[in-house]
Amino acid sequence: MLPVHGDASQSGTVPVLFVFFRIPVPRLLFDPQCVPVDSVAGEQCVLDTRLNGMWLRQRFAAPEDWTQESSDERPGLLATRVPIPASVLLPIVERSHGLTMLLTQRSPNLTNHPGQIAFPGGRADVGDSSSIETALRETEEEIGLARRHIDVIGTLPEYITMTGYQITPVVALVQPPFELRAEPGEVDEIFEVPLAFLMDGMHHQRRALELPDGAGHRTFYAMPYERFFIWGATAGILRNLFHFLRA
């Protein structure tokens, strides 16, 4: 079993690169951690009274009106190719000390997106009956989290990436104790981040740069936590969860 951080092994419907896909994608032209912070979103955090399983279930059952944040990855994509369906699971763990979000770090030895942070998930298979089925299947394959521990409470709007994927984020509550097993060669580490940290606009950095050789302008969100650099589509999806819960 590969390293597990944060003691993870014990234990309705909502947006720079994904880290778990199995097709070749363009090599990054920059180191995202070296990109300067352009601004901090700074919105008020989601109230503590909302960060519990009962309230989250109620919000997804009867969502308020809210505005999805636009993605910098969309322009021109759909005009050139049909996006590939994929799903990720947002596993919210109900710890005694508060809710946490379970995330993975991709293996540093992979060709595509080595070492990046991601939700468990991946592209849809022909045999998948739904986007939720894709997320559950991929999660069990990648981190060994059995379906009996997962209570799906809703989905967020689809997120389209510049690598050509149309991602359905599936939100679920996970009740410990449970066992995890990282897929060798694909997942290097499994860890948890307090949901309260991720749902605070003061931790949402907007970074911007001019790409080399006149390749254009790039902006993305980042949410650094301890030694983990959460950024790109993972951070973008978390921003949408943030807006959804604040509405």
DRENPA-126374 format. One line per field, with one value per residue (C-alpha): x, y, z. Coordinates in Angstrom, 2 decimals, always signed. Each point is the difference from the previous one (the first is absolute). Example, Ala and Ser with C-alpha at 12.3 -4.5 7.8 and 13.67 -1.06 7.14 Angstrom:
# residues 2
c1: [+12.30; +1.37]
c2: [-4.50; +3.44]
c3: [+7.80; -0.66]
END
This chain:
# residues 247
c1: [+0.00; +1.30; +0.23; -3.24; -0.05; -2.42; -1.00; -2.29; +0.34; -1.65; -2.45; -17.60; +2.37; +4.33; +6.06; +9.91; +0.54; -1.34; +2.46; -1.44; -0.79; +1.61; +0.44; +2.91; -0.46; +2.17; +3.00; -0.21; +1.95; +0.41; +0.33; -3.32; +1.55; +2.38; -2.77; -0.53; -3.24; -2.02; -2.76; -1.82; -3.71; -0.63; -3.71; -1.40; +0.32; -2.89; -1.60; +1.00; -3.68; -0.15; +2.99; -1.76; -1.49; -3.64; +0.22; +1.88; -2.67; -2.71; +1.85; +0.39; -3.62; -1.24; +2.76; -0.11; +0.65; +3.69; +2.43; +2.56; +3.48; +1.29; +3.00; +3.00; +0.24; -3.19; +0.59; +0.20; +0.01; -3.47; +0.50; +2.85; -0.92; -2.68; +0.91; +0.56; -2.37; +1.64; -0.92; +1.73; -1.09; +0.15; +0.19; -0.92; +1.06; -2.11; +2.72; -0.80; +2.01; -1.72; -0.41; +3.02; +0.49; +1.87; +2.46; +2.77; +3.47; +0.88; +3.14; +3.11; +1.01; -3.00; +0.39; -3.02; -0.37; +2.48; -0.40; -3.12; -2.94; -3.34; -3.33; -0.33; -1.67; +0.55; -1.56; -3.27; -0.01; -2.54; -1.46; -0.62; -3.71; +0.43; +2.52; -0.45; +0.87; +3.18; +1.06; -0.68; +1.79; +3.07; +0.17; +0.00; +2.65; +2.30; -0.19; -1.88; -2.89; -2.90; -3.41; -1.67; +1.76; -1.12; -3.29; -0.45; -1.93; +0.12; +2.03; +1.42; -0.13; +2.31; +3.51; +1.72; +3.80; +2.48; +1.07; -3.40; -1.94; -3.52; +0.12; -3.00; +0.92; -1.88; -0.27; -0.22; +0.21; +2.34; -0.43; +3.11; +1.45; +1.04; +3.07; +1.89; +2.44; +1.83; +0.29; +3.74; +1.64; -2.97; -0.74; +2.99; -1.83; -3.47; -0.66; -2.75; -0.47; -2.41; -3.07; -0.07; +3.42; -1.14; -3.28; +1.71; +0.53; +3.11; +1.74; -0.96; +2.88; -0.35; +3.28; +0.80; +2.83; +0.95; +0.89; +3.39; +0.48; -3.17; -2.24; -2.48; -1.21; -0.87; -1.80; -0.97; -1.04; +2.28; -0.65; +3.36; -0.43; +3.04; +2.30; -2.78; -0.56; -3.67; -0.56; -1.61; -3.18; +0.04; +0.05; -2.57; -2.45; +0.57; -0.80; -3.35; -0.72; +0.88; -2.49; -2.67; +0.29; +0.14; -3.15]
c2: [+0.00; +3.46; +2.78; +1.35; +3.47; +1.31; -3.43; -0.52; -3.76; -0.01; +1.45; +12.22; +1.06; +2.77; +2.30; -0.98; -3.11; -3.28; -2.43; -3.43; -0.37; -2.72; +1.65; +2.22; +3.69; +3.02; +0.37; +2.91; +3.03; +1.33; -1.01; +1.02; +0.35; +2.66; +2.08; +3.19; +0.64; +2.60; +0.34; -1.79; -0.65; +0.95; -0.78; -0.82; -3.64; -2.44; +0.17; -2.73; -0.79; -1.16; -2.31; -3.12; -2.99; +0.81; +3.54; -1.12; -2.61; +2.64; +2.46; -2.51; -1.10; +3.61; +2.20; +3.80; +2.05; +0.58; +0.91; -2.45; +1.43; +0.17; -2.08; +1.36; -3.34; +0.11; +2.53; -1.64; -3.55; -1.09; +1.56; -2.39; -3.29; -1.85; -0.24; -3.43; -0.89; -0.54; +0.17; +0.69; -0.70; +2.72; -2.24; +2.05; -2.01; +0.39; +0.10; +0.55; +3.24; +1.29; -0.66; -0.59; -0.36; -3.09; +0.67; -1.87; +0.84; -1.46; -2.10; +2.05; -2.69; +0.40; +1.52; +2.30; +2.45; -1.69; +0.89; +2.12; +0.05; -1.46; -1.37; -3.73; -0.59; -0.30; -0.47; -1.82; -3.61; -1.37; -2.20; +2.84; +0.61; +3.62; +2.68; -1.05; -3.58; +1.25; +1.91; -2.94; -2.50; +2.17; +0.83; -3.66; -0.77; +2.91; +0.12; -3.15; +1.87; -2.48; +1.20; -1.00; +2.91; +2.57; +1.92; +2.07; +3.19; +1.80; +1.35; +3.35; +1.49; -1.53; +1.39; -0.02; -0.10; +1.12; -3.63; -0.82; -1.50; +0.79; -0.75; -0.76; +0.68; -2.46; +1.07; -2.65; -0.42; -2.70; -1.51; -1.43; -2.41; -1.17; -1.44; +1.54; -1.53; +2.23; -1.41; -0.72; +2.14; +2.35; +1.44; +0.97; +1.27; +0.37; +2.85; +2.10; +3.77; +1.66; +1.04; +3.26; +0.90; -0.64; +1.88; +3.27; +2.59; +1.29; -3.23; +0.30; +1.51; +1.24; -0.43; +1.41; -0.16; +0.56; -3.31; -0.40; +0.65; +2.05; -2.96; +2.28; +1.03; -2.54; +0.41; -2.64; -0.48; -1.51; -1.04; -0.96; -2.16; -1.05; -1.76; -0.60; +2.41; -0.23; +1.82; +0.01; -1.96; -1.50; +3.49; +1.18; -2.71; +0.88; +3.62; -1.11; -2.06; +3.10; +2.17; -2.71; -0.28; +3.77; +0.76]
c3: [+0.00; -0.86; +2.61; +1.44; +1.56; +2.59; +1.38; -2.97; +0.21; +3.44; +0.02; -16.31; -2.65; -0.50; -2.47; -2.23; -1.07; +1.31; +1.41; -0.59; -3.68; -2.06; -3.37; -1.08; +0.80; -0.80; +2.26; +2.43; -1.14; +3.54; +3.65; +1.60; +3.45; -1.35; -1.56; +2.06; +1.85; -1.90; +2.59; +2.81; -0.47; +3.62; +0.32; +3.41; +0.95; -0.05; +3.45; +2.43; +0.55; -3.63; +0.17; +1.22; -1.76; +0.75; -1.37; -3.12; -0.76; +0.34; -2.25; -2.82; +0.40; -0.26; -1.47; -0.01; -3.13; -0.56; -2.76; -1.32; -0.32; -3.56; -0.99; -1.92; -1.80; -2.06; -2.82; -3.41; +1.33; -1.07; -3.41; -0.76; +1.69; +1.90; +3.70; +1.55; +2.89; +3.38; +3.68; +3.29; +3.55; +2.65; +3.11; +3.09; +3.04; +3.16; +2.66; +3.69; -0.08; -3.16; -3.71; -2.22; -3.77; -1.14; -2.84; -1.77; -1.23; -3.35; -0.33; -0.89; -2.50; -2.28; -3.45; +0.31; +2.90; +2.37; +3.65; -0.41; +2.39; -1.09; +1.06; -0.62; -3.35; -3.72; -3.43; -0.54; -1.17; -2.48; +2.72; +2.47; +0.50; +1.13; +0.95; +3.62; -0.89; -1.71; +3.11; +2.32; -2.22; -0.50; +3.71; +0.98; -2.62; +0.95; +3.79; +1.02; +1.66; +0.03; -1.16; +3.24; +1.71; -2.61; +0.22; -3.17; +0.77; -3.35; -2.89; -1.05; -3.52; -2.58; -0.33; -3.39; -0.04; -2.63; -0.31; -1.47; +2.90; +1.14; +3.71; +2.21; +3.66; +2.23; +3.65; +2.72; +3.75; +1.28; +3.44; +1.71; +0.82; -3.45; -1.68; -2.92; -2.46; -2.46; -3.53; -0.48; -2.65; -0.26; +3.45; +2.12; +3.06; +1.50; +2.41; +1.54; +0.25; +2.45; -1.98; +1.96; -1.45; -3.57; +0.51; +1.00; -2.74; +1.77; -1.04; -3.67; -1.97; -3.55; -1.89; -3.43; -2.52; -3.61; -1.60; -1.73; -3.72; -0.29; +0.85; +1.74; +3.44; +2.70; +3.30; +2.52; +3.62; +2.61; +3.61; +1.54; +3.10; +2.02; -2.52; -2.54; -2.89; -1.01; -3.27; -3.44; -0.63; +3.49; +1.49; -2.55; +1.01; +3.66; -0.85; -1.39; +3.10; +2.02; -1.92; +0.19; +3.79; +0.57; -2.02]
END
